[in-house]
Amino acid sequence: MIILTAADAAKVLGRSPPPYDYAALEPFPLKDGTYMLPEEVLLDPAHADVRDFLAALPTKTPAKAEQFDLGAVDKPVDPAEKQAYDAAKLDYAAKGERPKDVGP
């Protein structure tokens, strides 16, 4: 799985650009305060606009407990990063598209 910070997750959250605007990325929160996406998104042409960005992020094989315990945060999360991610989710909900300035 690809590991993202809240700031990274906010950058890729949302619908892909046309002609793939039927597809979207929504990173899953993990217990440690980070987010994850499956590595298979790197192979999907719908997410080519963020492929290089995602490919540069760290990856790991999740422990069995992590695979089934998504969303329950037990580690403090940087409030500024969480706020940025929450704002990006609201923006995505309103516009239905991801930010245009994805990059490191």
Backbone as ProteinMPNN parsed JSONL, in Angstrom:
{"seq_chain_A": "MIILTAADAAKVLGRSPPPYDYAALEPFPLKDGTYMLPEEVLLDPAHADVRDFLAALPTKTPAKAEQFDLGAVDKPVDPAEKQAYDAAKLDYAAKGERPKDVGP", "coords_chain_A": {"N_chain_A": [[0.836, -1.171, 0.0], [0.365, 2.319, -0.569], [1.649, 4.9, 1.37], [0.399, 7.832, 2.759], [0.653, 11.198, 3.957], [-1.601, 13.392, 5.707], [-1.561, 15.772, 4.286], [-0.537, 14.913, 1.8], [-2.623, 13.191, 1.083], [-4.685, 15.029, 0.769], [-3.848, 16.294, -1.536], [-4.27, 14.432, -3.59], [-6.873, 13.646, -3.423], [-10.021, 13.18, -4.863], [-11.83, 13.493, -8.032], [-10.651, 12.151, -11.125], [-9.1, 13.774, -13.98], [-10.823, 14.578, -17.131], [-10.452, 12.272, -19.833], [-11.222, 10.56, -17.865], [-12.976, 11.118, -15.795], [-14.844, 9.674, -14.441], [-13.626, 8.248, -12.523], [-12.123, 8.256, -9.236], [-10.025, 9.222, -6.462], [-9.847, 8.415, -3.063], [-8.191, 8.52, -0.327], [-7.724, 6.15, 2.352], [-8.077, 6.485, 5.864], [-5.702, 5.519, 8.36], [-4.968, 3.814, 11.492], [-2.698, 5.007, 12.619], [-2.729, 7.651, 11.938], [-1.928, 8.248, 9.395], [-2.595, 7.918, 5.847], [-3.815, 5.67, 3.291], [-3.435, 4.214, 0.033], [-4.174, 1.714, -2.373], [-1.497, 0.086, -4.104], [-2.13, -0.528, -6.689], [-3.351, 1.639, -7.912], [-1.383, 2.972, -9.244], [-1.146, 1.747, -11.657], [-3.399, 2.317, -13.044], [-4.758, 4.031, -15.725], [-6.485, 6.133, -15.32], [-5.54, 7.586, -13.227], [-3.211, 8.803, -13.994], [-2.375, 11.437, -13.848], [-1.482, 11.85, -11.266], [0.324, 9.884, -10.85], [3.248, 9.939, -10.822], [3.721, 11.476, -8.532], [2.502, 9.859, -6.52], [4.032, 7.525, -6.826], [6.457, 8.242, -5.771], [6.094, 8.232, -3.067], [6.309, 6.634, 0.212], [5.936, 3.058, 0.662], [4.292, 0.204, 2.12], [3.723, -3.086, 3.439], [0.708, -3.864, 4.793], [0.046, -4.682, 8.232], [-1.898, -7.417, 9.449], [-3.914, -6.498, 11.226], [-4.121, -3.805, 10.488], [-5.28, -3.96, 8.005], [-7.952, -4.371, 8.428], [-8.872, -2.471, 10.155], [-9.46, 0.213, 9.463], [-9.683, 3.744, 9.636], [-9.907, 4.2, 12.399], [-8.411, 6.24, 14.48], [-5.6, 6.219, 16.528], [-3.394, 7.621, 17.18], [-1.997, 10.833, 17.714], [-2.821, 13.296, 15.313], [-1.364, 15.632, 13.105], [-2.751, 18.715, 13.554], [-2.917, 20.792, 11.626], [-2.415, 19.48, 9.2], [-4.554, 17.684, 9.186], [-6.663, 19.498, 9.094], [-6.203, 20.61, 6.573], [-6.672, 18.37, 4.963], [-9.362, 17.83, 5.58], [-10.511, 20.187, 4.596], [-9.918, 19.868, 1.897], [-11.503, 17.637, 1.356], [-14.07, 18.742, 1.687], [-14.012, 20.608, -0.381], [-13.732, 18.89, -2.548], [-16.161, 17.557, -2.319], [-17.856, 19.621, -2.98], [-16.995, 20.468, -5.554], [-16.228, 18.182, -6.921], [-13.772, 17.458, -8.017], [-10.217, 16.886, -8.096], [-7.429, 18.755, -6.653], [-5.542, 20.929, -8.82], [-2.835, 21.374, -8.637], [-0.98, 19.201, -8.097], [1.87, 17.83, -6.734], [5.261, 17.34, -5.55]], "CA_chain_A": [[0.0, 0.0, 0.0], [1.061, 3.602, -0.6], [1.399, 5.629, 2.605], [0.282, 9.27, 2.53], [0.32, 12.071, 5.072], [-2.877, 14.069, 5.451], [-1.319, 16.757, 3.218], [-0.461, 14.154, 0.55], [-3.97, 12.708, 0.783], [-5.471, 16.17, 0.284], [-3.418, 16.612, -2.906], [-4.755, 13.472, -4.588], [-8.291, 13.399, -3.2], [-10.971, 13.712, -5.83], [-12.089, 12.882, -9.33], [-9.609, 12.266, -12.142], [-9.48, 14.676, -15.079], [-11.378, 13.926, -18.318], [-11.708, 11.557, -20.04], [-11.376, 9.572, -16.793], [-13.643, 11.775, -14.674], [-15.707, 8.712, -13.752], [-12.802, 7.637, -11.478], [-11.705, 9.183, -8.177], [-9.209, 8.691, -5.372], [-10.183, 8.861, -1.711], [-7.329, 7.749, 0.564], [-8.309, 5.617, 3.584], [-7.308, 6.795, 7.079], [-5.212, 4.401, 9.164], [-4.931, 4.069, 12.932], [-1.549, 5.813, 13.024], [-2.893, 9.031, 11.493], [-1.583, 8.372, 7.989], [-3.619, 7.465, 4.908], [-3.289, 4.69, 2.355], [-4.071, 3.856, -1.231], [-3.559, 0.497, -2.905], [-0.484, 0.349, -5.135], [-2.73, -0.732, -8.017], [-3.733, 2.908, -8.535], [-0.277, 3.391, -10.106], [-1.323, 1.09, -12.958], [-4.665, 2.765, -13.626], [-4.579, 5.235, -16.536], [-7.346, 7.208, -14.819], [-4.813, 8.352, -12.214], [-1.9, 9.15, -14.551], [-2.005, 12.803, -13.461], [-0.838, 11.832, -9.949], [1.149, 8.667, -10.772], [4.619, 10.23, -10.402], [3.651, 11.921, -7.136], [2.233, 8.698, -5.671], [5.132, 6.568, -6.939], [7.574, 8.726, -4.95], [5.747, 8.109, -1.655], [6.679, 5.337, 0.788], [4.969, 1.963, 0.624], [4.511, -0.865, 3.096], [2.735, -4.156, 3.485], [-0.009, -3.658, 6.055], [-0.154, -5.777, 9.18], [-3.267, -7.94, 9.36], [-4.834, -5.628, 11.966], [-4.334, -2.569, 9.733], [-6.115, -4.225, 6.846], [-9.364, -4.42, 8.793], [-9.177, -1.473, 11.172], [-9.299, 1.518, 8.853], [-10.504, 4.835, 10.127], [-9.85, 4.401, 13.851], [-7.141, 6.899, 14.763], [-5.164, 6.113, 17.916], [-2.183, 8.427, 17.3], [-2.315, 12.23, 17.406], [-2.608, 13.729, 13.942], [-1.024, 17.052, 13.01], [-4.025, 19.413, 13.316], [-2.887, 21.566, 10.377], [-2.569, 18.532, 8.094], [-5.933, 17.184, 9.228], [-7.524, 20.587, 8.633], [-6.029, 20.717, 5.122], [-7.355, 17.233, 4.35], [-10.802, 18.043, 5.727], [-10.881, 21.253, 3.656], [-9.881, 19.28, 0.555], [-12.696, 16.785, 1.224], [-15.22, 19.617, 1.478], [-13.876, 21.171, -1.716], [-14.042, 17.797, -3.468], [-17.605, 17.324, -2.251], [-18.526, 20.725, -3.662], [-16.619, 20.574, -6.963], [-16.093, 16.873, -7.542], [-12.511, 17.279, -8.725], [-9.054, 17.029, -7.231], [-6.646, 19.972, -6.905], [-4.772, 20.898, -10.075], [-1.403, 21.587, -8.387], [-0.404, 18.039, -7.433], [3.313, 17.72, -6.897], [5.97, 17.201, -4.27]], "C_chain_A": [[0.884, 1.238, 0.0], [0.658, 4.359, 0.658], [1.427, 7.13, 2.313], [0.096, 9.997, 3.857], [-1.042, 12.683, 4.76], [-2.711, 15.09, 4.321], [-1.228, 16.064, 1.854], [-1.852, 13.692, 0.122], [-4.838, 13.825, 0.222], [-5.112, 16.511, -1.157], [-4.027, 15.69, -3.953], [-6.244, 13.166, -4.467], [-9.125, 13.976, -4.342], [-11.007, 12.964, -7.147], [-10.922, 13.123, -10.278], [-10.066, 13.212, -13.244], [-10.067, 13.898, -16.264], [-10.25, 13.341, -19.171], [-11.994, 10.527, -18.947], [-12.134, 10.134, -15.597], [-14.722, 10.909, -14.014], [-14.962, 8.074, -12.577], [-12.392, 8.698, -10.457], [-10.817, 8.453, -7.185], [-9.709, 9.267, -4.06], [-9.362, 7.997, -0.748], [-8.045, 7.348, 1.858], [-7.462, 6.023, 4.779], [-6.907, 5.515, 7.805], [-5.126, 4.803, 10.624], [-3.805, 5.008, 13.345], [-1.623, 7.267, 12.547], [-2.478, 9.273, 10.055], [-2.768, 7.874, 7.154], [-2.99, 6.457, 3.968], [-4.126, 4.617, 1.092], [-3.44, 2.551, -1.692], [-2.571, 0.842, -4.019], [-1.03, 0.172, -6.548], [-3.144, 0.574, -8.685], [-2.633, 3.42, -9.464], [-0.411, 2.818, -11.513], [-2.554, 1.582, -13.705], [-4.463, 4.046, -14.429], [-5.44, 6.417, -16.066], [-6.607, 8.098, -13.822], [-3.412, 8.739, -12.68], [-1.437, 10.535, -14.112], [-1.308, 12.858, -12.107], [0.103, 10.632, -9.79], [2.554, 8.962, -10.259], [4.671, 10.659, -8.94], [3.466, 10.731, -6.204], [3.387, 7.7, -5.684], [6.324, 6.966, -6.072], [7.314, 8.576, -3.445], [6.144, 6.736, -1.112], [5.543, 4.317, 0.667], [5.275, 0.996, 1.767], [3.427, -1.913, 2.929], [2.021, -4.027, 4.819], [-0.025, -4.898, 6.927], [-1.611, -6.205, 9.082], [-4.268, -7.014, 10.053], [-5.129, -4.349, 11.188], [-5.286, -2.779, 8.564], [-7.606, -4.128, 7.178], [-9.773, -3.372, 9.809], [-8.933, -0.068, 10.631], [-10.19, 2.541, 9.542], [-10.447, 5.097, 11.607], [-8.486, 4.966, 14.213], [-6.802, 6.751, 16.24], [-3.868, 6.874, 18.155], [-2.562, 9.869, 16.976], [-1.951, 12.579, 15.956], [-2.292, 15.212, 13.966], [-2.307, 17.809, 12.671], [-4.05, 20.205, 12.008], [-3.068, 20.649, 9.172], [-3.999, 18.004, 8.035], [-6.897, 18.241, 8.71], [-7.431, 20.734, 7.114], [-6.758, 19.583, 4.403], [-8.871, 17.411, 4.424], [-11.301, 19.124, 4.77], [-10.905, 20.713, 2.227], [-11.087, 18.379, 0.332], [-13.942, 17.626, 0.98], [-15.2, 20.205, 0.075], [-14.218, 20.115, -2.766], [-15.539, 17.53, -3.494], [-18.366, 18.397, -3.025], [-18.265, 20.72, -5.168], [-16.537, 19.234, -7.677], [-14.813, 16.674, -8.308], [-11.348, 17.485, -7.772], [-8.281, 18.297, -7.568], [-5.797, 19.823, -8.161], [-3.264, 20.942, -9.825], [-0.767, 20.429, -7.623], [1.076, 17.983, -7.755], [3.975, 17.654, -5.549], [6.072, 18.502, -3.521]], "O_chain_A": [[2.007, 1.214, 0.503], [-0.526, 4.452, 0.98], [2.366, 7.632, 1.696], [-0.541, 9.477, 4.773], [-1.569, 12.503, 3.662], [-3.61, 15.256, 3.496], [-1.773, 16.559, 0.868], [-2.215, 13.789, -1.05], [-5.634, 13.602, -0.69], [-5.965, 16.965, -1.919], [-4.274, 16.113, -5.082], [-6.81, 12.493, -5.329], [-8.944, 15.13, -4.732], [-10.324, 11.96, -7.348], [-10.284, 14.174, -10.235], [-11.264, 13.431, -13.427], [-9.837, 12.695, -16.388], [-9.163, 13.919, -19.2], [-12.906, 9.712, -19.086], [-11.941, 9.657, -14.479], [-15.431, 11.376, -13.123], [-15.581, 7.433, -11.728], [-12.322, 9.885, -10.774], [-10.852, 7.227, -7.08], [-9.965, 10.466, -3.958], [-9.77, 6.891, -0.392], [-8.861, 8.101, 2.39], [-6.237, 5.919, 4.718], [-7.672, 4.552, 7.86], [-5.202, 5.985, 10.958], [-3.944, 5.735, 14.328], [-0.675, 8.028, 12.737], [-2.651, 10.377, 9.539], [-3.798, 7.465, 7.69], [-1.766, 6.39, 3.855], [-5.322, 4.908, 1.076], [-2.264, 2.314, -1.416], [-2.79, 1.782, -4.783], [-0.441, 0.678, -7.504], [-3.278, 0.618, -9.908], [-2.904, 4.209, -10.369], [0.16, 3.36, -12.459], [-2.72, 1.283, -14.888], [-4.036, 5.055, -13.868], [-5.144, 7.568, -16.386], [-7.007, 9.241, -13.598], [-2.526, 8.976, -11.859], [-0.236, 10.782, -14.014], [-0.606, 13.828, -11.825], [0.62, 10.398, -8.698], [3.013, 8.288, -9.337], [5.565, 10.249, -8.2], [4.182, 10.599, -5.212], [3.688, 7.093, -4.657], [7.116, 6.109, -5.681], [8.224, 8.775, -2.639], [6.298, 5.784, -1.877], [4.366, 4.668, 0.581], [6.382, 0.982, 2.307], [2.366, -1.659, 2.358], [2.661, -4.075, 5.87], [-0.1, -6.022, 6.43], [-2.462, -5.419, 8.668], [-5.353, -6.771, 9.524], [-6.256, -3.854, 11.217], [-6.015, -1.864, 8.182], [-8.423, -3.837, 6.304], [-10.91, -3.382, 10.28], [-8.272, 0.744, 11.278], [-11.302, 2.235, 9.971], [-10.91, 6.149, 12.047], [-7.502, 4.227, 14.246], [-7.601, 7.107, 17.106], [-3.297, 6.778, 19.241], [-3.357, 10.111, 16.067], [-0.894, 12.192, 15.458], [-2.874, 15.967, 14.745], [-2.895, 17.577, 11.615], [-5.088, 20.281, 11.351], [-3.785, 20.989, 8.231], [-4.582, 17.892, 6.956], [-7.835, 17.929, 7.977], [-8.44, 20.954, 6.443], [-7.384, 19.798, 3.365], [-9.577, 17.171, 3.446], [-12.383, 18.997, 4.198], [-11.791, 21.051, 1.442], [-11.641, 18.355, -0.767], [-14.782, 17.263, 0.157], [-16.236, 20.292, -0.584], [-14.903, 20.401, -3.748], [-16.119, 17.304, -4.556], [-19.39, 18.118, -3.648], [-19.178, 20.936, -5.964], [-16.747, 19.152, -8.887], [-14.753, 15.802, -9.175], [-11.477, 18.176, -6.761], [-8.453, 18.857, -8.651], [-5.387, 18.719, -8.516], [-2.488, 20.584, -10.711], [-0.093, 20.645, -6.616], [1.478, 18.078, -8.915], [3.339, 17.884, -4.521], [6.641, 18.544, -2.43]]}, "name": "protein", "num_of_chains": 1, "seq": "MIILTAADAAKVLGRSPPPYDYAALEPFPLKDGTYMLPEEVLLDPAHADVRDFLAALPTKTPAKAEQFDLGAVDKPVDPAEKQAYDAAKLDYAAKGERPKDVGP"}
